[in-house]
Amino acid sequence: MYVQVGLDMWTCIYPCDTDTNVQFTTKRLGRPQDNWTRPLMMTVPTKQARDAILEKAKNLKSADLTYRKIFLKRDMQPETLKEWKRLHDTTHTEKAKPENIGHLIKLNPKERTVTRDGMIIDRWMSPFLA
């Protein structure tokens, strides 16, 4: 099933490409949960293939309903993933605190900050400069 979805997605990204013999693998990440879509890791053999797929990923938005909710993004460094997880955890922890009931706790991904009623309470700390 995953291979067929992968091939369908490949032809959606490259509708005019006749060479679909590019070797790639797919793997579901995370544990299955109700009402939760798990990410799919797609591995390609070369950097050029990866860059070409990411460049053409915008074609998925104009595809049929099957692929409109599929988003592709480049893999991140482990340190970067840890920092995003830290910000998400901070957001959830702050929302759970009793003193924050009635306050707006928000993670702003563009500014990379966690705010409480518009005041910054945590911000991105570059793992590469630490």
C-alpha positions, -999 to 999 in steps of 0.1 A, spaced: 0 0 0 27 25 9 46 18 -24 15 25 -44 8 58 -26 45 67 -31 43 60 -69 10 80 -71 25 109 -53 56 107 -75 35 110 -106 16 139 -90 49 157 -83 63 149 -118 32 147 -141 53 149 -172 81 127 -161 82 93 -178 110 79 -156 95 68 -124 122 43 -118 139 64 -92 145 42 -62 130 55 -29 117 40 3 90 51 27 85 45 64 57 55 88 71 73 118 56 73 154 30 51 170 -5 48 156 -30 70 175 -67 77 170 -74 108 149 -37 114 143 -19 113 110 16 99 113 44 114 93 59 94 64 96 95 59 107 92 23 143 84 15 158 91 -19 193 81 -30 208 114 -40 207 151 -29 196 161 -64 166 138 -63 157 153 -28 160 188 -40 140 182 -71 112 166 -51 111 195 -26 111 220 -54 81 203 -71 62 197 -39 40 227 -46 23 206 -73 6 187 -45 -14 217 -35 -31 218 -69 -36 180 -70 -68 162 -63 -81 159 -28 -60 129 -20 -28 149 -20 -38 184 -9 -31 178 27 3 162 21 32 185 30 68 178 23 97 194 42 134 189 43 149 169 72 162 189 101 193 185 123 187 166 155 196 197 176 170 217 157 144 191 163 152 191 200 148 229 201 114 228 184 103 200 208 115 222 237 94 251 225 63 229 220 68 214 255 71 248 270 39 258 253 20 228 267 35 232 302 25 269 303 -10 261 292 -14 235 319 -3 258 348 -32 270 369 -20 306 370 -23 307 332 -60 299 330 -77 326 310 -44 338 294 -34 332 258 -3 310 256 8 308 219 38 294 200 47 316 171 66 295 146 77 324 124 92 344 153 101 312 171 87 325 204 63 314 231 41 342 243 17 348 272 -8 375 263 17 389 238 46 390 262 75 367 252 82 340 279 105 318 259 123 321 226 144 300 202 179 293 215 201 284 186 216 249 194 246 258 172 256 288 191 253 273 226 
